[in-house]
């Protein structure tokens, strides 16, 4: 995945430093990281993440999908 595509994902998803319930009903954080699908909601439910942490989550999520 190239940087232009990553930037497009970030632009469309938007950034959230805290967990929120997305319109589809999933607990989400960062740039669209689905906490429910990754079973890591408890790791993020009561904390704030930085944009750098959100970048790491996004890159991991992209890597998982690319595989």
ZAKOLSE-131484 format. One record per residue: x, y, z of N, C-alpha, C in turn. Coordinates in steps of 0.2 Angstrom, whole numbers, plus 2048, in hexadecimal, padded with zeros to 3 digits. Layout:
<recs>
n.east;n.north;n.up;ca.east;ca.north;ca.up;c.east;c.north;c.up
X;Y;Z;X;Y;Z;X;Y;Z;
...
</recs>
This chain:
<recs>
n.east;n.north;n.up;ca.east;ca.north;ca.up;c.east;c.north;c.up
804;7FA;800;800;800;800;805;806;800;
803;80B;7FC;807;811;7FC;805;816;800;
809;81B;801;807;821;806;801;825;804;
800;825;7FD;7FA;829;7FB;7F3;825;7FD;
7F3;81F;7FC;7EE;81B;7FF;7ED;81B;806;
7F2;81B;80A;7F1;81C;811;7EF;823;813;
7F1;828;810;7EE;82F;811;7E7;82F;80F;
7E5;82C;80A;7DE;82C;808;7DA;828;80D;
7DC;823;810;7D8;81F;815;7D8;824;81B;
7DD;827;81D;7DD;82B;823;7D9;831;822;
7D8;834;81C;7D4;839;81B;7CD;837;81B;
7CB;832;819;7C4;82F;819;7C2;82D;820;
7C6;82A;823;7C4;827;82A;7C4;82C;82F;
7C9;831;82F;7CA;836;834;7CD;833;83A;
7CF;837;83E;7D3;835;844;7CF;836;84B;
7CF;831;84F;7CC;831;855;7D1;82F;85A;
7D2;833;85F;7D7;831;865;7D4;82C;86A;
7CD;82C;86A;7CA;828;86F;7C5;823;86B;
7C3;81E;86E;7BE;819;86B;7B7;81C;86A;
7B4;81B;865;7AE;81D;863;7AA;818;860;
7A3;818;860;79F;813;85C;79E;816;855;
7A1;812;850;7A0;815;849;799;813;847;
796;816;841;790;815;83F;78E;80E;83E;
793;80A;83C;791;802;83C;790;7FF;842;
792;802;848;791;800;84E;797;7FC;851;
79D;7FE;84F;7A3;7FB;851;7A7;800;855;
7AA;7FE;85A;7AF;802;85E;7B5;803;85A;
7B7;80A;859;7BC;80B;855;7C0;811;858;
7C7;811;856;7CB;816;858;7D1;817;853;
7D4;81D;853;7D9;81E;84F;7D6;820;848;
7D9;81D;843;7D7;81E;83C;7D3;818;83A;
7CD;816;83D;7C9;811;83B;7CB;80A;83E;
7CF;80A;843;7D1;803;846;7CB;801;84A;
7C8;7FB;847;7C2;7F7;84A;7C5;7F3;850;
7C3;7F6;856;7C5;7F2;85C;7C2;7EC;85D;
7BB;7EC;85B;7B7;7E6;85C;7BA;7E0;858;
7BC;7E1;852;7BF;7DC;84D;7C6;7DA;850;
7C9;7DE;853;7D0;7DC;855;7D0;7DA;85D;
7CA;7DA;860;7C9;7D8;867;7CE;7DC;86C;
7CF;7E2;86A;7D4;7E6;86E;7D0;7EC;871;
7CA;7EC;872;7C6;7F2;874;7C8;7F3;87B;
7CA;7EF;880;7CC;7F0;887;7D2;7F4;887;
7D7;7F3;882;7DD;7F6;882;7DC;7FE;880;
7D7;800;87D;7D6;807;87B;7D0;80A;87E;
7CB;807;881;7C5;80A;884;7C6;810;888;
7CB;810;88D;7CB;815;891;7D2;819;890;
7D4;81A;88A;7DA;81E;889;7DA;822;883;
7DF;826;882;7DF;82A;87C;7E6;828;878;
7E5;827;871;7EB;826;86E;7ED;82C;86A;
7F4;82C;868;7F7;831;864;7F6;82F;85C;
7F7;835;858;7F6;833;851;7FC;82E;84F;
801;82E;852;807;829;851;804;822;852;
801;821;858;7FE;81B;85A;7F9;818;855;
7F5;81D;853;7F0;81C;84E;7F3;81A;847;
7F8;81D;845;7FC;81B;83F;7FE;814;83F;
801;812;845;803;80B;846;7FD;806;846;
7F8;808;849;7F2;803;848;7F0;803;841;
7EF;808;83D;7ED;808;836;7F2;804;832;
7F9;805;833;7FD;801;82F;7FD;7FA;830;
7FC;7F8;837;7FB;7F1;839;7F4;7EE;835;
7EF;7F2;836;7E9;7F0;833;7E9;7EF;82B;
7ED;7F4;828;7EE;7F3;821;7F2;7ED;81F;
7F7;7EC;823;7FC;7E6;822;7F8;7DF;823;
7F3;7DF;828;7EF;7D9;828;7EB;7D8;822;
7E8;7DD;820;7E3;7DC;81A;7E7;7DB;814;
7ED;7DD;813;7F2;7DC;80D;7F4;7D5;80D;
7F4;7D2;813;7F6;7CA;813;7F1;7C6;810;
</recs>
